[in-house]
Amino acid sequence: MPAVRDDEWTVAESYALADMEEQGVSPKWLEGKWLNVAEDMALIPENNVRVVEEDGVVRVEVSTYLMECMRGF
């Protein structure tokens, strides 16, 4: 599988960090959830999932390859 280009990422989930902390959920836990999804889809997790924290918001971005697998394409 080729490396994921910058334009091949899509937001899978997005939350305010403060809301996550109130719920007892960490960005690391959220990342782990999506890494498991990628592994279940027979993709290399570290190449298909990334977590971005900026301005108090945590975004889980997944490769278009992973999103297409989830949509059944």
CHARMM-style PDB file with segment names, atoms N, HN, CA, C and O in Angstrom:
ATOM      1  N   MET     1       0.849  -1.176   0.000  1.00  0.00      PROA
ATOM      2  CA  MET     1       0.000   0.000   0.000  1.00  0.00      PROA
ATOM      3  C   MET     1       0.891   1.235   0.000  1.00  0.00      PROA
ATOM      4  O   MET     1       1.833   1.315   0.789  1.00  0.00      PROA
ATOM      5  N   PRO     2       0.611   2.185  -0.861  1.00  0.00      PROA
ATOM      6  CA  PRO     2       1.421   3.404  -0.913  1.00  0.00      PROA
ATOM      7  C   PRO     2       1.198   4.259   0.330  1.00  0.00      PROA
ATOM      8  O   PRO     2       0.198   4.112   1.033  1.00  0.00      PROA
ATOM      9  N   ALA     3       2.143   5.148   0.583  1.00  0.00      PROA
ATOM     10  HN  ALA     3       2.955   5.268   0.012  1.00  0.00      PROA
ATOM     11  CA  ALA     3       2.006   6.065   1.712  1.00  0.00      PROA
ATOM     12  C   ALA     3       0.789   6.962   1.511  1.00  0.00      PROA
ATOM     13  O   ALA     3       0.446   7.316   0.383  1.00  0.00      PROA
ATOM     14  N   VAL     4       0.149   7.320   2.603  1.00  0.00      PROA
ATOM     15  HN  VAL     4       0.428   7.032   3.519  1.00  0.00      PROA
ATOM     16  CA  VAL     4      -1.033   8.173   2.547  1.00  0.00      PROA
ATOM     17  C   VAL     4      -0.583   9.613   2.336  1.00  0.00      PROA
ATOM     18  O   VAL     4       0.212  10.147   3.109  1.00  0.00      PROA
ATOM     19  N   ARG     5      -1.100  10.233   1.278  1.00  0.00      PROA
ATOM     20  HN  ARG     5      -1.746   9.799   0.650  1.00  0.00      PROA
ATOM     21  CA  ARG     5      -0.755  11.624   0.979  1.00  0.00      PROA
ATOM     22  C   ARG     5      -1.553  12.569   1.878  1.00  0.00      PROA
ATOM     23  O   ARG     5      -2.538  12.163   2.494  1.00  0.00      PROA
ATOM     24  N   ASP     6      -1.131  13.809   1.947  1.00  0.00      PROA
ATOM     25  HN  ASP     6      -0.331  14.139   1.446  1.00  0.00      PROA
ATOM     26  CA  ASP     6      -1.799  14.796   2.792  1.00  0.00      PROA
ATOM     27  C   ASP     6      -3.264  14.999   2.432  1.00  0.00      PROA
ATOM     28  O   ASP     6      -4.073  15.326   3.301  1.00  0.00      PROA
ATOM     29  N   ASP     7      -3.618  14.810   1.162  1.00  0.00      PROA
ATOM     30  HN  ASP     7      -2.962  14.544   0.456  1.00  0.00      PROA
ATOM     31  CA  ASP     7      -5.013  15.027   0.753  1.00  0.00      PROA
ATOM     32  C   ASP     7      -5.861  13.751   0.825  1.00  0.00      PROA
ATOM     33  O   ASP     7      -6.987  13.727   0.328  1.00  0.00      PROA
ATOM     34  N   GLU     8      -5.328  12.703   1.437  1.00  0.00      PROA
ATOM     35  HN  GLU     8      -4.413  12.722   1.841  1.00  0.00      PROA
ATOM     36  CA  GLU     8      -6.043  11.432   1.525  1.00  0.00      PROA
ATOM     37  C   GLU     8      -6.480  11.109   2.961  1.00  0.00      PROA
ATOM     38  O   GLU     8      -6.562   9.941   3.339  1.00  0.00      PROA
ATOM     39  N   TRP     9      -6.755  12.136   3.745  1.00  0.00      PROA
ATOM     40  HN  TRP     9      -6.688  13.085   3.437  1.00  0.00      PROA
ATOM     41  CA  TRP     9      -7.209  11.963   5.116  1.00  0.00      PROA
ATOM     42  C   TRP     9      -8.599  12.565   5.259  1.00  0.00      PROA
ATOM     43  O   TRP     9      -8.923  13.562   4.613  1.00  0.00      PROA
ATOM     44  N   THR    10      -9.413  11.958   6.105  1.00  0.00      PROA
ATOM     45  HN  THR    10      -9.150  11.148   6.630  1.00  0.00      PROA
ATOM     46  CA  THR    10     -10.748  12.467   6.378  1.00  0.00      PROA
ATOM     47  C   THR    10     -11.006  12.389   7.889  1.00  0.00      PROA
ATOM     48  O   THR    10     -10.481  11.503   8.563  1.00  0.00      PROA
ATOM     49  N   VAL    11     -11.794  13.296   8.408  1.00  0.00      PROA
ATOM     50  HN  VAL    11     -12.221  14.017   7.861  1.00  0.00      PROA
ATOM     51  CA  VAL    11     -12.090  13.315   9.839  1.00  0.00      PROA
ATOM     52  C   VAL    11     -13.121  12.232  10.153  1.00  0.00      PROA
ATOM     53  O   VAL    11     -14.211  12.206   9.582  1.00  0.00      PROA
ATOM     54  N   ALA    12     -12.755  11.348  11.065  1.00  0.00      PROA
ATOM     55  HN  ALA    12     -11.869  11.369  11.528  1.00  0.00      PROA
ATOM     56  CA  ALA    12     -13.668  10.285  11.488  1.00  0.00      PROA
ATOM     57  C   ALA    12     -14.452  10.706  12.725  1.00  0.00      PROA
ATOM     58  O   ALA    12     -15.643  10.415  12.842  1.00  0.00      PROA
ATOM     59  N   GLU    13     -13.781  11.392  13.648  1.00  0.00      PROA
ATOM     60  HN  GLU    13     -12.814  11.628  13.553  1.00  0.00      PROA
ATOM     61  CA  GLU    13     -14.417  11.873  14.874  1.00  0.00      PROA
ATOM     62  C   GLU    13     -13.729  13.160  15.295  1.00  0.00      PROA
ATOM     63  O   GLU    13     -12.551  13.376  15.011  1.00  0.00      PROA
ATOM     64  N   SER    14     -14.485  14.011  15.979  1.00  0.00      PROA
ATOM     65  HN  SER    14     -15.442  13.836  16.210  1.00  0.00      PROA
ATOM     66  CA  SER    14     -13.942  15.274  16.460  1.00  0.00      PROA
ATOM     67  C   SER    14     -14.653  15.650  17.751  1.00  0.00      PROA
ATOM     68  O   SER    14     -15.882  15.641  17.818  1.00  0.00      PROA
ATOM     69  N   TYR    15     -13.866  15.983  18.783  1.00  0.00      PROA
ATOM     70  HN  TYR    15     -12.868  15.990  18.729  1.00  0.00      PROA
ATOM     71  CA  TYR    15     -14.439  16.320  20.086  1.00  0.00      PROA
ATOM     72  C   TYR    15     -13.653  17.450  20.726  1.00  0.00      PROA
ATOM     73  O   TYR    15     -12.459  17.614  20.474  1.00  0.00      PROA
ATOM     74  N   ALA    16     -14.333  18.222  21.551  1.00  0.00      PROA
ATOM     75  HN  ALA    16     -15.303  18.088  21.755  1.00  0.00      PROA
ATOM     76  CA  ALA    16     -13.644  19.213  22.376  1.00  0.00      PROA
ATOM     77  C   ALA    16     -12.878  18.453  23.457  1.00  0.00      PROA
ATOM     78  O   ALA    16     -13.427  17.555  24.096  1.00  0.00      PROA
ATOM     79  N   LEU    17     -11.625  18.808  23.657  1.00  0.00      PROA
ATOM     80  HN  LEU    17     -11.179  19.537  23.138  1.00  0.00      PROA
ATOM     81  CA  LEU    17     -10.780  18.125  24.638  1.00  0.00      PROA
ATOM     82  C   LEU    17     -11.396  18.212  26.031  1.00  0.00      PROA
ATOM     83  O   LEU    17     -11.356  17.238  26.784  1.00  0.00      PROA
ATOM     84  N   ALA    18     -11.959  19.354  26.381  1.00  0.00      PROA
ATOM     85  HN  ALA    18     -11.991  20.145  25.770  1.00  0.00      PROA
ATOM     86  CA  ALA    18     -12.572  19.511  27.699  1.00  0.00      PROA
ATOM     87  C   ALA    18     -13.726  18.524  27.889  1.00  0.00      PROA
ATOM     88  O   ALA    18     -13.872  17.942  28.964  1.00  0.00      PROA
ATOM     89  N   ASP    19     -14.533  18.336  26.863  1.00  0.00      PROA
ATOM     90  HN  ASP    19     -14.414  18.808  25.990  1.00  0.00      PROA
ATOM     91  CA  ASP    19     -15.642  17.376  26.940  1.00  0.00      PROA
ATOM     92  C   ASP    19     -15.124  15.952  27.102  1.00  0.00      PROA
ATOM     93  O   ASP    19     -15.690  15.156  27.852  1.00  0.00      PROA
ATOM     94  N   MET    20     -14.054  15.642  26.399  1.00  0.00      PROA
ATOM     95  HN  MET    20     -13.594  16.288  25.790  1.00  0.00      PROA
ATOM     96  CA  MET    20     -13.466  14.305  26.507  1.00  0.00      PROA
ATOM     97  C   MET    20     -12.976  14.058  27.928  1.00  0.00      PROA
ATOM     98  O   MET    20     -13.220  12.999  28.505  1.00  0.00      PROA
ATOM     99  N   GLU    21     -12.281  15.051  28.485  1.00  0.00      PROA
ATOM    100  HN  GLU    21     -12.083  15.912  28.016  1.00  0.00      PROA
ATOM    101  CA  GLU    21     -11.748  14.899  29.837  1.00  0.00      PROA
ATOM    102  C   GLU    21     -12.864  14.715  30.855  1.00  0.00      PROA
ATOM    103  O   GLU    21     -12.729  13.921  31.786  1.00  0.00      PROA
ATOM    104  N   GLU    22     -13.978  15.448  30.684  1.00  0.00      PROA
ATOM    105  HN  GLU    22     -14.088  16.092  29.927  1.00  0.00      PROA
ATOM    106  CA  GLU    22     -15.130  15.278  31.575  1.00  0.00      PROA
ATOM    107  C   GLU    22     -15.685  13.866  31.518  1.00  0.00      PROA
ATOM    108  O   GLU    22     -16.157  13.338  32.524  1.00  0.00      PROA
ATOM    109  N   GLN    23     -15.630  13.254  30.341  1.00  0.00      PROA
ATOM    110  HN  GLN    23     -15.246  13.683  29.523  1.00  0.00      PROA
ATOM    111  CA  GLN    23     -16.144  11.899  30.148  1.00  0.00      PROA
ATOM    112  C   GLN    23     -15.113  10.823  30.503  1.00  0.00      PROA
ATOM    113  O   GLN    23     -15.414   9.630  30.469  1.00  0.00      PROA
ATOM    114  N   GLY    24     -13.905  11.254  30.841  1.00  0.00      PROA
ATOM    115  HN  GLY    24     -13.661  12.224  30.869  1.00  0.00      PROA
ATOM    116  CA  GLY    24     -12.852  10.303  31.191  1.00  0.00      PROA
ATOM    117  C   GLY    24     -12.228   9.616  29.989  1.00  0.00      PROA
ATOM    118  O   GLY    24     -11.679   8.521  30.106  1.00  0.00      PROA
ATOM    119  N   VAL    25     -12.312  10.265  28.830  1.00  0.00      PROA
ATOM    120  HN  VAL    25     -12.758  11.155  28.735  1.00  0.00      PROA
ATOM    121  CA  VAL    25     -11.763   9.707  27.595  1.00  0.00      PROA
ATOM    122  C   VAL    25     -10.534  10.525  27.200  1.00  0.00      PROA
ATOM    123  O   VAL    25     -10.572  11.755  27.187  1.00  0.00      PROA
ATOM    124  N   SER    26      -9.462   9.835  26.885  1.00  0.00      PROA
ATOM    125  HN  SER    26      -9.432   8.836  26.896  1.00  0.00      PROA
ATOM    126  CA  SER    26      -8.232  10.520  26.484  1.00  0.00      PROA
ATOM    127  C   SER    26      -8.039  10.415  24.968  1.00  0.00      PROA
ATOM    128  O   SER    26      -8.571   9.507  24.329  1.00  0.00      PROA
ATOM    129  N   PRO    27      -7.284  11.339  24.409  1.00  0.00      PROA
ATOM    130  CA  PRO    27      -6.962  11.227  22.985  1.00  0.00      PROA
ATOM    131  C   PRO    27      -6.266   9.902  22.667  1.00  0.00      PROA
ATOM    132  O   PRO    27      -6.471   9.337  21.593  1.00  0.00      PROA
ATOM    133  N   LYS    28      -5.452   9.410  23.588  1.00  0.00      PROA
ATOM    134  HN  LYS    28      -5.285   9.869  24.461  1.00  0.00      PROA
ATOM    135  CA  LYS    28      -4.742   8.139  23.371  1.00  0.00      PROA
ATOM    136  C   LYS    28      -5.732   6.978  23.282  1.00  0.00      PROA
ATOM    137  O   LYS    28      -5.566   6.081  22.455  1.00  0.00      PROA
ATOM    138  N   TRP    29      -6.761   6.993  24.134  1.00  0.00      PROA
ATOM    139  HN  TRP    29      -6.896   7.721  24.806  1.00  0.00      PROA
ATOM    140  CA  TRP    29      -7.769   5.941  24.082  1.00  0.00      PROA
ATOM    141  C   TRP    29      -8.510   5.972  22.749  1.00  0.00      PROA
ATOM    142  O   TRP    29      -8.733   4.936  22.123  1.00  0.00      PROA
ATOM    143  N   LEU    30      -8.889   7.187  22.324  1.00  0.00      PROA
ATOM    144  HN  LEU    30      -8.708   8.029  22.833  1.00  0.00      PROA
ATOM    145  CA  LEU    30      -9.603   7.347  21.059  1.00  0.00      PROA
ATOM    146  C   LEU    30      -8.745   6.855  19.892  1.00  0.00      PROA
ATOM    147  O   LEU    30      -9.238   6.188  18.982  1.00  0.00      PROA
ATOM    148  N   GLU    31      -7.468   7.191  19.932  1.00  0.00      PROA
ATOM    149  HN  GLU    31      -7.067   7.733  20.670  1.00  0.00      PROA
ATOM    150  CA  GLU    31      -6.553   6.720  18.897  1.00  0.00      PROA
ATOM    151  C   GLU    31      -6.497   5.196  18.890  1.00  0.00      PROA
ATOM    152  O   GLU    31      -6.541   4.572  17.829  1.00  0.00      PROA
ATOM    153  N   GLY    32      -6.400   4.604  20.070  1.00  0.00      PROA
ATOM    154  HN  GLY    32      -6.364   5.111  20.932  1.00  0.00      PROA
ATOM    155  CA  GLY    32      -6.353   3.148  20.173  1.00  0.00      PROA
ATOM    156  C   GLY    32      -7.566   2.476  19.578  1.00  0.00      PROA
ATOM    157  O   GLY    32      -7.458   1.427  18.944  1.00  0.00      PROA
ATOM    158  N   LYS    33      -8.721   3.080  19.782  1.00  0.00      PROA
ATOM    159  HN  LYS    33      -8.809   3.932  20.297  1.00  0.00      PROA
ATOM    160  CA  LYS    33      -9.960   2.535  19.212  1.00  0.00      PROA
ATOM    161  C   LYS    33      -9.854   2.463  17.691  1.00  0.00      PROA
ATOM    162  O   LYS    33     -10.195   1.443  17.091  1.00  0.00      PROA
ATOM    163  N   TRP    34      -9.382   3.543  17.065  1.00  0.00      PROA
ATOM    164  HN  TRP    34      -9.105   4.372  17.552  1.00  0.00      PROA
ATOM    165  CA  TRP    34      -9.282   3.591  15.612  1.00  0.00      PROA
ATOM    166  C   TRP    34      -8.125   2.745  15.086  1.00  0.00      PROA
ATOM    167  O   TRP    34      -8.207   2.211  13.980  1.00  0.00      PROA
ATOM    168  N   LEU    35      -7.054   2.616  15.858  1.00  0.00      PROA
ATOM    169  HN  LEU    35      -6.987   3.050  16.757  1.00  0.00      PROA
ATOM    170  CA  LEU    35      -5.967   1.718  15.441  1.00  0.00      PROA
ATOM    171  C   LEU    35      -6.482   0.285  15.371  1.00  0.00      PROA
ATOM    172  O   LEU    35      -6.106  -0.470  14.474  1.00  0.00      PROA
ATOM    173  N   ASN    36      -7.337  -0.090  16.310  1.00  0.00      PROA
ATOM    174  HN  ASN    36      -7.642   0.523  17.039  1.00  0.00      PROA
ATOM    175  CA  ASN    36      -7.934  -1.431  16.286  1.00  0.00      PROA
ATOM    176  C   ASN    36      -8.839  -1.614  15.074  1.00  0.00      PROA
ATOM    177  O   ASN    36      -8.862  -2.686  14.468  1.00  0.00      PROA
ATOM    178  N   VAL    37      -9.583  -0.571  14.719  1.00  0.00      PROA
ATOM    179  HN  VAL    37      -9.564   0.300  15.211  1.00  0.00      PROA
ATOM    180  CA  VAL    37     -10.444  -0.640  13.533  1.00  0.00      PROA
ATOM    181  C   VAL    37      -9.591  -0.871  12.288  1.00  0.00      PROA
ATOM    182  O   VAL    37      -9.912  -1.723  11.458  1.00  0.00      PROA
ATOM    183  N   ALA    38      -8.510  -0.116  12.161  1.00  0.00      PROA
ATOM    184  HN  ALA    38      -8.249   0.576  12.835  1.00  0.00      PROA
ATOM    185  CA  ALA    38      -7.628  -0.271  11.001  1.00  0.00      PROA
ATOM    186  C   ALA    38      -7.051  -1.685  10.937  1.00  0.00      PROA
ATOM    187  O   ALA    38      -6.980  -2.293   9.869  1.00  0.00      PROA
ATOM    188  N   GLU    39      -6.649  -2.189  12.081  1.00  0.00      PROA
ATOM    189  HN  GLU    39      -6.707  -1.695  12.948  1.00  0.00      PROA
ATOM    190  CA  GLU    39      -6.096  -3.550  12.116  1.00  0.00      PROA
ATOM    191  C   GLU    39      -7.156  -4.574  11.714  1.00  0.00      PROA
ATOM    192  O   GLU    39      -6.857  -5.522  10.988  1.00  0.00      PROA
ATOM    193  N   ASP    40      -8.381  -4.391  12.178  1.00  0.00      PROA
ATOM    194  HN  ASP    40      -8.624  -3.621  12.768  1.00  0.00      PROA
ATOM    195  CA  ASP    40      -9.479  -5.291  11.809  1.00  0.00      PROA
ATOM    196  C   ASP    40      -9.744  -5.268  10.306  1.00  0.00      PROA
ATOM    197  O   ASP    40     -10.211  -6.258   9.744  1.00  0.00      PROA
ATOM    198  N   MET    41      -9.449  -4.146   9.655  1.00  0.00      PROA
ATOM    199  HN  MET    41      -9.069  -3.342  10.112  1.00  0.00      PROA
ATOM    200  CA  MET    41      -9.649  -4.011   8.209  1.00  0.00      PROA
ATOM    201  C   MET    41      -8.416  -4.462   7.417  1.00  0.00      PROA
ATOM    202  O   MET    41      -8.340  -4.261   6.205  1.00  0.00      PROA
ATOM    203  N   ALA    42      -7.456  -5.071   8.113  1.00  0.00      PROA
ATOM    204  HN  ALA    42      -7.518  -5.235   9.098  1.00  0.00      PROA
ATOM    205  CA  ALA    42      -6.224  -5.584   7.503  1.00  0.00      PROA
ATOM    206  C   ALA    42      -5.366  -4.469   6.897  1.00  0.00      PROA
ATOM    207  O   ALA    42      -4.687  -4.669   5.890  1.00  0.00      PROA
ATOM    208  N   LEU    43      -5.410  -3.293   7.530  1.00  0.00      PROA
ATOM    209  HN  LEU    43      -5.962  -3.130   8.348  1.00  0.00      PROA
ATOM    210  CA  LEU    43      -4.564  -2.183   7.125  1.00  0.00      PROA
ATOM    211  C   LEU    43      -3.502  -1.958   8.195  1.00  0.00      PROA
ATOM    212  O   LEU    43      -3.681  -2.378   9.338  1.00  0.00      PROA
ATOM    213  N   ILE    44      -2.423  -1.317   7.847  1.00  0.00      PROA
ATOM    214  HN  ILE    44      -2.278  -0.976   6.918  1.00  0.00      PROA
ATOM    215  CA  ILE    44      -1.382  -1.000   8.828  1.00  0.00      PROA
ATOM    216  C   ILE    44      -1.898   0.166   9.667  1.00  0.00      PROA
ATOM    217  O   ILE    44      -2.018   1.283   9.163  1.00  0.00      PROA
ATOM    218  N   PRO    45      -2.204  -0.078  10.934  1.00  0.00      PROA
ATOM    219  CA  PRO    45      -2.848   0.947  11.751  1.00  0.00      PROA
ATOM    220  C   PRO    45      -2.100   2.281  11.796  1.00  0.00      PROA
ATOM    221  O   PRO    45      -2.704   3.339  11.616  1.00  0.00      PROA
ATOM    222  N   GLU    46      -0.803   2.233  12.034  1.00  0.00      PROA
ATOM    223  HN  GLU    46      -0.313   1.374  12.180  1.00  0.00      PROA
ATOM    224  CA  GLU    46      -0.023   3.459  12.182  1.00  0.00      PROA
ATOM    225  C   GLU    46       0.029   4.290  10.904  1.00  0.00      PROA
ATOM    226  O   GLU    46       0.300   5.490  10.959  1.00  0.00      PROA
ATOM    227  N   ASN    47      -0.226   3.672   9.768  1.00  0.00      PROA
ATOM    228  HN  ASN    47      -0.446   2.698   9.724  1.00  0.00      PROA
ATOM    229  CA  ASN    47      -0.212   4.390   8.493  1.00  0.00      PROA
ATOM    230  C   ASN    47      -1.588   4.925   8.097  1.00  0.00      PROA
ATOM    231  O   ASN    47      -1.705   5.672   7.125  1.00  0.00      PROA
ATOM    232  N   ASN    48      -2.620   4.553   8.837  1.00  0.00      PROA
ATOM    233  HN  ASN    48      -2.525   3.947   9.626  1.00  0.00      PROA
ATOM    234  CA  ASN    48      -3.973   4.886   8.423  1.00  0.00      PROA
ATOM    235  C   ASN    48      -4.797   5.636   9.464  1.00  0.00      PROA
ATOM    236  O   ASN    48      -5.968   5.938   9.234  1.00  0.00      PROA
ATOM    237  N   VAL    49      -4.187   5.936  10.603  1.00  0.00      PROA
ATOM    238  HN  VAL    49      -3.236   5.691  10.789  1.00  0.00      PROA
ATOM    239  CA  VAL    49      -4.883   6.654  11.669  1.00  0.00      PROA
ATOM    240  C   VAL    49      -3.936   7.697  12.242  1.00  0.00      PROA
ATOM    241  O   VAL    49      -2.761   7.427  12.490  1.00  0.00      PROA
ATOM    242  N   ARG    50      -4.478   8.905  12.448  1.00  0.00      PROA
ATOM    243  HN  ARG    50      -5.432   9.124  12.246  1.00  0.00      PROA
ATOM    244  CA  ARG    50      -3.691   9.919  13.150  1.00  0.00      PROA
ATOM    245  C   ARG    50      -4.640  10.760  13.996  1.00  0.00      PROA
ATOM    246  O   ARG    50      -5.813  10.938  13.665  1.00  0.00      PROA
ATOM    247  N   VAL    51      -4.094  11.272  15.100  1.00  0.00      PROA
ATOM    248  HN  VAL    51      -3.142  11.127  15.369  1.00  0.00      PROA
ATOM    249  CA  VAL    51      -4.859  12.124  15.999  1.00  0.00      PROA
ATOM    250  C   VAL    51      -4.213  13.500  15.977  1.00  0.00      PROA
ATOM    251  O   VAL    51      -2.998  13.639  16.122  1.00  0.00      PROA
ATOM    252  N   VAL    52      -5.052  14.516  15.793  1.00  0.00      PROA
ATOM    253  HN  VAL    52      -6.038  14.404  15.675  1.00  0.00      PROA
ATOM    254  CA  VAL    52      -4.586  15.896  15.738  1.00  0.00      PROA
ATOM    255  C   VAL    52      -5.276  16.663  16.858  1.00  0.00      PROA
ATOM    256  O   VAL    52      -6.503  16.652  16.966  1.00  0.00      PROA
ATOM    257  N   GLU    53      -4.477  17.332  17.691  1.00  0.00      PROA
ATOM    258  HN  GLU    53      -3.481  17.341  17.603  1.00  0.00      PROA
ATOM    259  CA  GLU    53      -5.016  18.188  18.738  1.00  0.00      PROA
ATOM    260  C   GLU    53      -4.645  19.620  18.411  1.00  0.00      PROA
ATOM    261  O   GLU    53      -3.463  19.945  18.295  1.00  0.00      PROA
ATOM    262  N   GLU    54      -5.650  20.488  18.261  1.00  0.00      PROA
ATOM    263  HN  GLU    54      -6.610  20.224  18.355  1.00  0.00      PROA
ATOM    264  CA  GLU    54      -5.371  21.903  18.056  1.00  0.00      PROA
ATOM    265  C   GLU    54      -6.544  22.741  18.525  1.00  0.00      PROA
ATOM    266  O   GLU    54      -7.706  22.388  18.321  1.00  0.00      PROA
ATOM    267  N   ASP    55      -6.222  23.841  19.147  1.00  0.00      PROA
ATOM    268  HN  ASP    55      -5.279  24.127  19.312  1.00  0.00      PROA
ATOM    269  CA  ASP    55      -7.227  24.790  19.641  1.00  0.00      PROA
ATOM    270  C   ASP    55      -8.283  24.132  20.516  1.00  0.00      PROA
ATOM    271  O   ASP    55      -9.462  24.474  20.431  1.00  0.00      PROA
ATOM    272  N   GLY    56      -7.866  23.186  21.360  1.00  0.00      PROA
ATOM    273  HN  GLY    56      -6.908  22.908  21.429  1.00  0.00      PROA
ATOM    274  CA  GLY    56      -8.795  22.545  22.285  1.00  0.00      PROA
ATOM    275  C   GLY    56      -9.705  21.515  21.665  1.00  0.00      PROA
ATOM    276  O   GLY    56     -10.666  21.075  22.297  1.00  0.00      PROA
ATOM    277  N   VAL    57      -9.418  21.121  20.430  1.00  0.00      PROA
ATOM    278  HN  VAL    57      -8.638  21.479  19.918  1.00  0.00      PROA
ATOM    279  CA  VAL    57     -10.228  20.123  19.738  1.00  0.00      PROA
ATOM    280  C   VAL    57      -9.344  18.938  19.352  1.00  0.00      PROA
ATOM    281  O   VAL    57      -8.221  19.110  18.878  1.00  0.00      PROA
ATOM    282  N   VAL    58      -9.862  17.759  19.562  1.00  0.00      PROA
ATOM    283  HN  VAL    58     -10.774  17.619  19.947  1.00  0.00      PROA
ATOM    284  CA  VAL    58      -9.160  16.528  19.179  1.00  0.00      PROA
ATOM    285  C   VAL    58      -9.886  15.944  17.973  1.00  0.00      PROA
ATOM    286  O   VAL    58     -11.091  15.692  18.013  1.00  0.00      PROA
ATOM    287  N   ARG    59      -9.120  15.732  16.891  1.00  0.00      PROA
ATOM    288  HN  ARG    59      -8.142  15.937  16.859  1.00  0.00      PROA
ATOM    289  CA  ARG    59      -9.669  15.119  15.677  1.00  0.00      PROA
ATOM    290  C   ARG    59      -8.973  13.795  15.424  1.00  0.00      PROA
ATOM    291  O   ARG    59      -7.748  13.696  15.494  1.00  0.00      PROA
ATOM    292  N   VAL    60      -9.762  12.793  15.132  1.00  0.00      PROA
ATOM    293  HN  VAL    60     -10.757  12.873  15.076  1.00  0.00      PROA
ATOM    294  CA  VAL    60      -9.208  11.536  14.646  1.00  0.00      PROA
ATOM    295  C   VAL    60      -9.374  11.575  13.140  1.00  0.00      PROA
ATOM    296  O   VAL    60     -10.490  11.670  12.630  1.00  0.00      PROA
ATOM    297  N   GLU    61      -8.263  11.502  12.437  1.00  0.00      PROA
ATOM    298  HN  GLU    61      -7.356  11.426  12.852  1.00  0.00      PROA
ATOM    299  CA  GLU    61      -8.299  11.482  10.981  1.00  0.00      PROA
ATOM    300  C   GLU    61      -7.874  10.098  10.522  1.00  0.00      PROA
ATOM    301  O   GLU    61      -6.922   9.521  11.049  1.00  0.00      PROA
ATOM    302  N   VAL    62      -8.586   9.572   9.540  1.00  0.00      PROA
ATOM    303  HN  VAL    62      -9.360  10.041   9.112  1.00  0.00      PROA
ATOM    304  CA  VAL    62      -8.263   8.263   8.983  1.00  0.00      PROA
ATOM    305  C   VAL    62      -8.019   8.411   7.489  1.00  0.00      PROA
ATOM    306  O   VAL    62      -8.517   9.334   6.844  1.00  0.00      PROA
ATOM    307  N   SER    63      -7.250   7.491   6.967  1.00  0.00      PROA
ATOM    308  HN  SER    63      -6.845   6.741   7.491  1.00  0.00      PROA
ATOM    309  CA  SER    63      -6.968   7.523   5.533  1.00  0.00      PROA
ATOM    310  C   SER    63      -8.235   7.239   4.749  1.00  0.00      PROA
ATOM    311  O   SER    63      -9.169   6.612   5.247  1.00  0.00      PROA
ATOM    312  N   THR    64      -8.248   7.704   3.535  1.00  0.00      PROA
ATOM    313  HN  THR    64      -7.489   8.214   3.129  1.00  0.00      PROA
ATOM    314  CA  THR    64      -9.393   7.407   2.673  1.00  0.00      PROA
ATOM    315  C   THR    64      -9.521   5.902   2.455  1.00  0.00      PROA
ATOM    316  O   THR    64     -10.622   5.396   2.233  1.00  0.00      PROA
ATOM    317  N   TYR    65      -8.394   5.182   2.518  1.00  0.00      PROA
ATOM    318  HN  TYR    65      -7.500   5.593   2.699  1.00  0.00      PROA
ATOM    319  CA  TYR    65      -8.427   3.727   2.367  1.00  0.00      PROA
ATOM    320  C   TYR    65      -9.248   3.094   3.492  1.00  0.00      PROA
ATOM    321  O   TYR    65     -10.083   2.224   3.246  1.00  0.00      PROA
ATOM    322  N   LEU    66      -9.005   3.536   4.715  1.00  0.00      PROA
ATOM    323  HN  LEU    66      -8.326   4.243   4.914  1.00  0.00      PROA
ATOM    324  CA  LEU    66      -9.742   3.002   5.857  1.00  0.00      PROA
ATOM    325  C   LEU    66     -11.212   3.406   5.770  1.00  0.00      PROA
ATOM    326  O   LEU    66     -12.094   2.584   6.019  1.00  0.00      PROA
ATOM    327  N   MET    67     -11.481   4.644   5.425  1.00  0.00      PROA
ATOM    328  HN  MET    67     -10.765   5.312   5.223  1.00  0.00      PROA
ATOM    329  CA  MET    67     -12.867   5.093   5.323  1.00  0.00      PROA
ATOM    330  C   MET    67     -13.615   4.315   4.250  1.00  0.00      PROA
ATOM    331  O   MET    67     -14.782   3.972   4.440  1.00  0.00      PROA
ATOM    332  N   GLU    68     -12.962   4.028   3.124  1.00  0.00      PROA
ATOM    333  HN  GLU    68     -12.014   4.306   2.969  1.00  0.00      PROA
ATOM    334  CA  GLU    68     -13.608   3.244   2.075  1.00  0.00      PROA
ATOM    335  C   GLU    68     -13.899   1.824   2.546  1.00  0.00      PROA
ATOM    336  O   GLU    68     -14.937   1.258   2.202  1.00  0.00      PROA
ATOM    337  N   CYS    69     -13.002   1.251   3.321  1.00  0.00      PROA
ATOM    338  HN  CYS    69     -12.159   1.710   3.600  1.00  0.00      PROA
ATOM    339  CA  CYS    69     -13.254  -0.090   3.882  1.00  0.00      PROA
ATOM    340  C   CYS    69     -14.477  -0.066   4.794  1.00  0.00      PROA
ATOM    341  O   CYS    69     -15.299  -0.982   4.771  1.00  0.00      PROA
ATOM    342  N   MET    70     -14.583   0.976   5.584  1.00  0.00      PROA
ATOM    343  HN  MET    70     -13.915   1.720   5.603  1.00  0.00      PROA
ATOM    344  CA  MET    70     -15.703   1.072   6.512  1.00  0.00      PROA
ATOM    345  C   MET    70     -17.021   1.287   5.773  1.00  0.00      PROA
ATOM    346  O   MET    70     -18.072   0.835   6.227  1.00  0.00      PROA
ATOM    347  N   ARG    71     -16.964   1.966   4.653  1.00  0.00      PROA
ATOM    348  HN  ARG    71     -16.110   2.333   4.284  1.00  0.00      PROA
ATOM    349  CA  ARG    71     -18.183   2.217   3.870  1.00  0.00      PROA
ATOM    350  C   ARG    71     -18.528   1.036   2.978  1.00  0.00      PROA
ATOM    351  O   ARG    71     -19.620   0.979   2.413  1.00  0.00      PROA
ATOM    352  N   GLY    72     -17.597   0.089   2.849  1.00  0.00      PROA
ATOM    353  HN  GLY    72     -16.710   0.136   3.308  1.00  0.00      PROA
ATOM    354  CA  GLY    72     -17.860  -1.092   2.043  1.00  0.00      PROA
ATOM    355  C   GLY    72     -17.517  -0.965   0.577  1.00  0.00      PROA
ATOM    356  O   GLY    72     -18.034  -1.719  -0.248  1.00  0.00      PROA
ATOM    357  N   PHE    73     -16.650  -0.017   0.236  1.00  0.00      PROA
ATOM    358  HN  PHE    73     -16.231   0.596   0.905  1.00  0.00      PROA
ATOM    359  CA  PHE    73     -16.240   0.132  -1.168  1.00  0.00      PROA
ATOM    360  C   PHE    73     -15.138  -0.832  -1.505  1.00  0.00      PROA
ATOM    361  OT1 PHE    73     -14.663  -0.854  -2.641  1.00  0.00      PROA
TER     362      PHE     73
END
